[in-house]
Amino acid sequence: MRPVTAATASLVMLLGLPCSVRAQASVGGPPDLPAVERYRIEAMAAIWAPGADIIVSSDAAGIPGTRIDLKRDVGMSDQRFPELQLTWRPKLRHRFRLQYIPVRFDSTATLSRDLVFNGATYLSGQPVTARLDWTTYRFGYEYDFVVRRRVTAGFIAEVKHTVVRAAFRAAPLDEVSRQAMPVPAVGGVLRLYPAPRLTLTGEATFFGVPDRADGHYGGRVADIDASAVWSIGRHLGAQLGYRAIDIHHLGEWNTADFKLKGVYAGAVVRY
């Protein structure tokens, strides 16, 4: 199933939940808390259009890999990707979140310089097909320590599990490198309610480990998200936001630098 189709199907399934679930939606709280915050389940489906700056390398035993800029070296262009998020709110101050972002880049180019990847050398002037799959699963918990009429503020603890698969093909070479990066992160979230139907949200999470001198261990993950939701009634809303993800990874054999920044737009459904 294509990623966009999966996003649409998930949203339709959530829209079709029985009305009995809606009847249990209230989570209590201050009587002046905006009605849009009185839900048990919230689902968001969006399309994200980031500008991408990605550099990868893959070593082999005794053979260091080239730092490959996917735009400059293999002609990668910016793409649009689906984003899905599901939030379960069992109590007023507690939220459990699951997010899924599948990112894929495909490109074909004639090399302007020699590249070494996975111990294989791709020569200048050689046509190369490159593919990058970058899939992130985000599992998080949020505790809102401030719940007021016009503002809520909370703490976030989460795990980002990112799977990166890079492939370079040029006859007769066909090399693939795969790396899984489960990373914990902590941060905070702030929500403002300037109007009954408008919610403004800003959140940031971060994790970092100092780079080791030999260049084989270290890294950081920073994720910043700012959005506005206009609620069309209590159960449906339209969302517009901006997200920036910065990942620097040093592994035993693989390194990667990902910077994806851009706007997204989608729909929010609450029960």
Secondary structure, 3 states (H helix, E strand, C coil): CCHHHHHHHHHHHHHCCCHHHHHCCCCCCCCCCCHHHCCCEEEEEEEEEEEEEEEEEECECCECCCCEECCCCCCCCCCCEEEEEEEEEEECCEEEEEEEEEEEEEEEEECCCCEEECCEEECCCCEEEEEEEEEEEEEEEEEEEEECCCEEEEEEEEEEEEEEEEEEEECCEEEEEEEEEEEEEEEEEEEEEEECCEEEEEEEEEEEECCCCCCCCEEEEEEEEEEEEEECCCCEEEEEEEEEEEEEEECCCEEEEEEEEEEEEEEEEEC
